[in-house]
């Protein structure tokens, strides 16, 4: 049974609050963006049952290189211009794909992925420097509650 949008929104709010505390409070605060990405991936991946693969791809020149992630083995590099991750970079906005097999140019790192959401990662100046990529092995697994929640989490990485 899928969680309701209100339940998801509450879960994302609790995750964001936990990450905010981990990133900004106390002697063990994480001020390194890579440490923040790794922590966010681990927490999201283990708290959200519809997540199959959870990770960051970072812009490195004209390609996206895999960063911290949780889940099965990932594509190490996405050279572009195809794929949902590159679409998120081009748009500078989140992309929700209910059926990855229907997305033109989809890059299949794992054939078990059925749906996907990509959220742009911005540095402190607001420049897109990568994306958070989340796949599900369920079709149509992501909605507006996921978009809003993940955008809130991603804003904490450089914020």
GUGU-165545 format. One record per residue (C-alpha): residue number from 1; chain; y negated, z, x negated. Coordinates in Angstrom, 2 decimals, always signed. Example, Ala and Ser with C-alpha at 12.3 -4.5 7.8 and 13.67 -1.06 7.14 Angstrom:
GUGU-165545
vexke seq: 1, mol: A, north: +4.50, up: +7.80, east: -12.30
vexke seq: 2, mol: A, north: +1.06, up: +7.14, east: -13.67
end
This chain:
GUGU-165545
vexke seq: 1, mol: A, north: +0.00, up: +0.00, east: +0.00
vexke seq: 2, mol: A, north: -3.41, up: -0.95, east: -1.36
vexke seq: 3, mol: A, north: -6.21, up: +1.56, east: -1.71
vexke seq: 4, mol: A, north: -9.17, up: +1.21, east: +0.63
vexke seq: 5, mol: A, north: -12.53, up: +0.15, east: -0.82
vexke seq: 6, mol: A, north: -13.87, up: +3.67, east: -0.23
vexke seq: 7, mol: A, north: -10.90, up: +5.22, east: -2.07
vexke seq: 8, mol: A, north: -11.36, up: +2.77, east: -4.97
vexke seq: 9, mol: A, north: -15.11, up: +3.48, east: -5.11
vexke seq: 10, mol: A, north: -14.38, up: +7.21, east: -5.36
vexke seq: 11, mol: A, north: -11.79, up: +6.67, east: -8.07
vexke seq: 12, mol: A, north: -14.18, up: +4.50, east: -10.10
vexke seq: 13, mol: A, north: -16.94, up: +7.09, east: -9.69
vexke seq: 14, mol: A, north: -14.66, up: +9.80, east: -11.10
vexke seq: 15, mol: A, north: -13.62, up: +7.54, east: -13.99
vexke seq: 16, mol: A, north: -17.27, up: +6.74, east: -14.79
vexke seq: 17, mol: A, north: -18.16, up: +10.44, east: -14.72
vexke seq: 18, mol: A, north: -15.27, up: +11.27, east: -17.05
vexke seq: 19, mol: A, north: -16.25, up: +8.49, east: -19.46
vexke seq: 20, mol: A, north: -19.90, up: +9.55, east: -19.34
vexke seq: 21, mol: A, north: -18.89, up: +13.05, east: -20.41
vexke seq: 22, mol: A, north: -16.59, up: +11.76, east: -23.15
vexke seq: 23, mol: A, north: -19.20, up: +9.37, east: -24.50
vexke seq: 24, mol: A, north: -22.29, up: +11.57, east: -24.40
vexke seq: 25, mol: A, north: -21.47, up: +15.26, east: -24.33
vexke seq: 26, mol: A, north: -20.29, up: +17.74, east: -26.90
vexke seq: 27, mol: A, north: -19.33, up: +17.57, east: -30.56
vexke seq: 28, mol: A, north: -16.65, up: +14.93, east: -29.93
vexke seq: 29, mol: A, north: -18.99, up: +12.44, east: -28.22
vexke seq: 30, mol: A, north: -17.99, up: +8.83, east: -28.84
vexke seq: 31, mol: A, north: -20.99, up: +6.82, east: -30.01
vexke seq: 32, mol: A, north: -19.05, up: +3.87, east: -31.43
vexke seq: 33, mol: A, north: -18.71, up: +0.94, east: -28.98
vexke seq: 34, mol: A, north: -15.15, up: +0.12, east: -30.10
vexke seq: 35, mol: A, north: -14.08, up: +3.73, east: -29.54
vexke seq: 36, mol: A, north: -15.71, up: +3.60, east: -26.12
vexke seq: 37, mol: A, north: -13.91, up: +0.36, east: -25.26
vexke seq: 38, mol: A, north: -10.55, up: +1.79, east: -26.31
vexke seq: 39, mol: A, north: -11.14, up: +4.97, east: -24.30
vexke seq: 40, mol: A, north: -12.30, up: +3.05, east: -21.22
vexke seq: 41, mol: A, north: -9.27, up: +0.73, east: -21.39
vexke seq: 42, mol: A, north: -6.82, up: +3.60, east: -21.66
vexke seq: 43, mol: A, north: -8.36, up: +5.54, east: -18.79
vexke seq: 44, mol: A, north: -8.72, up: +2.54, east: -16.47
vexke seq: 45, mol: A, north: -5.28, up: +1.18, east: -17.22
vexke seq: 46, mol: A, north: -3.54, up: +4.45, east: -16.47
vexke seq: 47, mol: A, north: -5.64, up: +5.45, east: -13.45
vexke seq: 48, mol: A, north: -5.64, up: +2.12, east: -11.58
vexke seq: 49, mol: A, north: -2.16, up: +1.19, east: -10.34
vexke seq: 50, mol: A, north: -3.09, up: -2.44, east: -9.65
vexke seq: 51, mol: A, north: -4.04, up: -3.10, east: -13.31
vexke seq: 52, mol: A, north: -1.43, up: -5.03, east: -15.29
vexke seq: 53, mol: A, north: -3.56, up: -5.81, east: -18.39
vexke seq: 54, mol: A, north: -6.87, up: -4.14, east: -19.22
vexke seq: 55, mol: A, north: -8.93, up: -5.14, east: -22.24
vexke seq: 56, mol: A, north: -11.99, up: -6.47, east: -23.93
vexke seq: 57, mol: A, north: -12.60, up: -9.86, east: -25.48
vexke seq: 58, mol: A, north: -15.51, up: -9.93, east: -27.93
vexke seq: 59, mol: A, north: -17.70, up: -12.92, east: -28.77
vexke seq: 60, mol: A, north: -17.17, up: -13.98, east: -32.36
vexke seq: 61, mol: A, north: -19.16, up: -17.16, east: -32.87
vexke seq: 62, mol: A, north: -17.68, up: -19.86, east: -30.65
vexke seq: 63, mol: A, north: -14.58, up: -17.92, east: -29.61
vexke seq: 64, mol: A, north: -13.55, up: -14.72, east: -27.88
vexke seq: 65, mol: A, north: -11.38, up: -12.39, east: -29.98
vexke seq: 66, mol: A, north: -9.24, up: -9.71, east: -28.41
vexke seq: 67, mol: A, north: -10.58, up: -6.19, east: -28.73
vexke seq: 68, mol: A, north: -9.16, up: -2.89, east: -27.52
vexke seq: 69, mol: A, north: -6.65, up: -3.29, east: -24.69
vexke seq: 70, mol: A, north: -3.74, up: -1.77, east: -22.79
vexke seq: 71, mol: A, north: -0.78, up: -3.71, east: -21.45
vexke seq: 72, mol: A, north: +1.51, up: -6.46, east: -22.69
vexke seq: 73, mol: A, north: +0.74, up: -8.60, east: -25.72
vexke seq: 74, mol: A, north: -2.51, up: -10.55, east: -25.32
vexke seq: 75, mol: A, north: -3.88, up: -13.85, east: -26.53
vexke seq: 76, mol: A, north: -5.50, up: -12.98, east: -29.86
vexke seq: 77, mol: A, north: -8.22, up: -15.62, east: -29.52
vexke seq: 78, mol: A, north: -9.65, up: -17.57, east: -26.59
vexke seq: 79, mol: A, north: -11.33, up: -20.58, east: -28.20
vexke seq: 80, mol: A, north: -12.95, up: -21.77, east: -24.96
vexke seq: 81, mol: A, north: -14.42, up: -23.38, east: -23.06
vexke seq: 82, mol: A, north: -11.64, up: -22.86, east: -20.49
vexke seq: 83, mol: A, north: -10.57, up: -19.69, east: -18.76
vexke seq: 84, mol: A, north: -11.91, up: -16.91, east: -16.60
vexke seq: 85, mol: A, north: -13.25, up: -14.93, east: -19.58
vexke seq: 86, mol: A, north: -15.39, up: -17.84, east: -20.71
vexke seq: 87, mol: A, north: -16.58, up: -18.35, east: -17.13
vexke seq: 88, mol: A, north: -17.80, up: -14.73, east: -17.15
vexke seq: 89, mol: A, north: -19.63, up: -15.32, east: -20.43
vexke seq: 90, mol: A, north: -21.25, up: -18.53, east: -19.13
vexke seq: 91, mol: A, north: -22.32, up: -16.99, east: -15.82
vexke seq: 92, mol: A, north: -23.35, up: -13.67, east: -17.32
vexke seq: 93, mol: A, north: -21.88, up: -12.22, east: -14.13
vexke seq: 94, mol: A, north: -18.58, up: -10.82, east: -12.94
vexke seq: 95, mol: A, north: -15.89, up: -13.26, east: -11.82
vexke seq: 96, mol: A, north: -13.13, up: -12.35, east: -9.36
vexke seq: 97, mol: A, north: -10.17, up: -14.73, east: -9.19
vexke seq: 98, mol: A, north: -7.72, up: -14.00, east: -6.34
vexke seq: 99, mol: A, north: -5.15, up: -16.54, east: -7.63
vexke seq: 100, mol: A, north: -5.27, up: -17.39, east: -11.32
vexke seq: 101, mol: A, north: -2.93, up: -20.34, east: -10.80
vexke seq: 102, mol: A, north: -5.59, up: -21.97, east: -8.61
vexke seq: 103, mol: A, north: -8.39, up: -21.43, east: -11.17
vexke seq: 104, mol: A, north: -9.16, up: -24.68, east: -13.05
vexke seq: 105, mol: A, north: -8.53, up: -24.24, east: -16.78
vexke seq: 106, mol: A, north: -6.94, up: -20.80, east: -16.45
vexke seq: 107, mol: A, north: -5.58, up: -19.55, east: -19.78
vexke seq: 108, mol: A, north: -2.23, up: -17.87, east: -19.18
vexke seq: 109, mol: A, north: -1.65, up: -15.21, east: -21.83
vexke seq: 110, mol: A, north: +1.11, up: -13.73, east: -19.65
vexke seq: 111, mol: A, north: +2.69, up: -15.71, east: -16.82
vexke seq: 112, mol: A, north: +3.12, up: -12.52, east: -14.76
vexke seq: 113, mol: A, north: -0.64, up: -12.30, east: -14.16
vexke seq: 114, mol: A, north: -1.52, up: -13.35, east: -10.63
vexke seq: 115, mol: A, north: -5.18, up: -12.32, east: -10.16
vexke seq: 116, mol: A, north: -8.04, up: -11.38, east: -12.47
vexke seq: 117, mol: A, north: -11.49, up: -9.88, east: -12.72
vexke seq: 118, mol: A, north: -13.86, up: -10.38, east: -15.66
vexke seq: 119, mol: A, north: -17.02, up: -8.32, east: -16.23
vexke seq: 120, mol: A, north: -19.57, up: -9.28, east: -18.91
vexke seq: 121, mol: A, north: -20.16, up: -6.73, east: -21.68
vexke seq: 122, mol: A, north: -23.79, up: -6.51, east: -22.79
vexke seq: 123, mol: A, north: -25.27, up: -4.89, east: -25.88
vexke seq: 124, mol: A, north: -28.24, up: -2.52, east: -25.73
vexke seq: 125, mol: A, north: -30.62, up: -5.52, east: -25.69
vexke seq: 126, mol: A, north: -28.86, up: -7.04, east: -22.65
vexke seq: 127, mol: A, north: -27.15, up: -9.90, east: -24.50
vexke seq: 128, mol: A, north: -23.60, up: -10.76, east: -23.43
vexke seq: 129, mol: A, north: -21.34, up: -9.82, east: -26.37
vexke seq: 130, mol: A, north: -17.97, up: -10.00, east: -24.66
vexke seq: 131, mol: A, north: -16.12, up: -9.27, east: -21.45
vexke seq: 132, mol: A, north: -13.86, up: -6.70, east: -19.87
vexke seq: 133, mol: A, north: -10.84, up: -8.62, east: -18.59
vexke seq: 134, mol: A, north: -8.45, up: -7.05, east: -16.09
vexke seq: 135, mol: A, north: -5.34, up: -8.81, east: -14.79
vexke seq: 136, mol: A, north: -3.02, up: -7.80, east: -11.99
vexke seq: 137, mol: A, north: +0.54, up: -8.89, east: -11.35
vexke seq: 138, mol: A, north: -0.40, up: -8.91, east: -7.65
vexke seq: 139, mol: A, north: -2.28, up: -11.76, east: -5.96
vexke seq: 140, mol: A, north: -5.77, up: -11.00, east: -4.60
vexke seq: 141, mol: A, north: -5.77, up: -7.53, east: -6.19
vexke seq: 142, mol: A, north: -9.52, up: -7.24, east: -6.88
vexke seq: 143, mol: A, north: -12.51, up: -6.96, east: -4.59
vexke seq: 144, mol: A, north: -16.09, up: -5.81, east: -4.50
vexke seq: 145, mol: A, north: -15.17, up: -2.16, east: -5.07
vexke seq: 146, mol: A, north: -13.47, up: -3.18, east: -8.33
vexke seq: 147, mol: A, north: -16.45, up: -5.31, east: -9.34
vexke seq: 148, mol: A, north: -18.97, up: -2.53, east: -8.73
vexke seq: 149, mol: A, north: -16.78, up: +0.12, east: -10.36
vexke seq: 150, mol: A, north: -15.98, up: -1.93, east: -13.44
vexke seq: 151, mol: A, north: -19.60, up: -2.97, east: -13.88
vexke seq: 152, mol: A, north: -20.54, up: +0.72, east: -13.88
vexke seq: 153, mol: A, north: -17.88, up: +1.49, east: -16.50
vexke seq: 154, mol: A, north: -18.82, up: -1.47, east: -18.72
vexke seq: 155, mol: A, north: -22.49, up: -0.42, east: -18.64
vexke seq: 156, mol: A, north: -21.44, up: +2.81, east: -20.41
vexke seq: 157, mol: A, north: -20.08, up: +1.02, east: -23.49
vexke seq: 158, mol: A, north: -23.44, up: +0.32, east: -25.12
vexke seq: 159, mol: A, north: -25.53, up: +2.57, east: -22.87
end
